[in-house]
Amino acid sequence: MPAPVLNTQLDLTDEQRAIRDLAREFCEAEVRPHAAEWDEHHSFPYEAVAKMGELGFFGLTVPEEHGGFGGDFTSLCLAIEEISRGDTGLGITLEAAVGLGISPIVRFGTDEQKARYLPELAAGRRLWAFGLTEPHAGTDAGATRTRAKLADGSWTINGSKAFITNPGTDISWGVTVTAVTGDGGGEGRREISTIMVEKGTPGYLIEPAYRKLGWHSSDTHGLTFQDCTVPEENLLGQRGRGYAQFLSTLEAGRIAIAALSVGLAQACLDESLAYAKERVSFGVPISKHQAIQFKLADMAMEVHLARLATYHAAALWDRGKPCAMEAASAKLFASEASKRACDQAIQVHGGMGFMEESPVARFWRDVKVNEIGEGTSEVQRMLLAKHLGC
């Protein structure tokens, strides 16, 4: 059984505790027993995703009038954390589907767009992706090369996107892409907008799945747009506000990735503590050796601190308070703490930790992307330096 989660005095509401407990039960019953198989076969876990939909996880932050739960962002982070204790590939599927796919439609969509897309997405029967990253403009998202021209009531899109989550499954419905839609009227400035493209639209090409180091249960593809034409009303939000929209989307995304990282770090502690109590060396369980105790203590401390930082940022987001610095801090610390936890988990397990039969070997492959997705560690430090007035 997993080690108990440290009490972080988060003052969760009854509803939030119920969602956390439901996600934990789901992870134990439906995720942990199958995660190694999903990883080995690089298979997308359709049954688990369908179950998450039935339990309401995809609709946590969707208004009730559109088929959702009407809950808060903290509840979503709690679900992501608990599911990621079993498999971060499934955790990122939920995070990207809601935080990147559903959330922009909820926040910026028209009544018609919400009515069309949200009920199916909130039920988990369909997935929506978000196309921001490009091969030559990853961190510098403002340097996007994808362009969309408006003529005769339609947008024609040309360009490419890289490392996009959830676009190529059997239940994928479409993607919201960022594209340059004009020069913005000023020197050196470009107008960037976000446009929704449904799967199957002529000119929308989904490239073969990537061969990834980890997150093998997550669906990840490059996307190409070749004279891809969609109706003018597929514009999401105001024209020219795409840059501001995705910056806001990424701020919440950083907190969600921090929650995913906390879940993985907790899983490392769970596995290491259980193994240390069972593995006997020099006549006693290795948990009795101070060298191992200190590793476990450090892991527990960093899980605790990462969780506090994450849910402090999530609470600020839910209250509509500025939280750019808190979001960057949580994402930076939690992602790096999870990497340290994975490294020490391997060390605690010794030779067994290097074997694929051990869950910590999978954790170690999965963890590195935590420092990359939703803004690299370097980007988080740049953001923090900016807030310090550097």
ABEGO torsion letter per residue (X at the ends): XBBBBBBAGAGBBAAAAAAAAAAAAAAAAAAAAAAAAAAAAGBBBAAAAAAAAAAGAAAAABBAAAGBAGBBAAAAAAAAAAAAAABAAAAAAAAAAAAAAAAAAAAABBAAAAAAAAAAAAAGABBBBBBABBAABBABAAABABBBBBBGGBBBBBEBBBGBBGAABAABAEBBBBBBAEAGGBBGBBBBBBBBBBBGBBGBBBBBBBBBABGAABBBBBBBBBGBBBBAAABBEBBGAAAAAAAAAAAAAAAAAAAAAAAAAAAAAAAAAAAAAABBBGGBBAAABAAAAAAAAAAAAAAAAAAAAAAAAAAAAAAGBBAAAAAAAAAAAAAAAAAAAAAAAAAAAEAAAABAABAAAAAAAAAAAAAABGEBAAAAAAAAAAAAGX
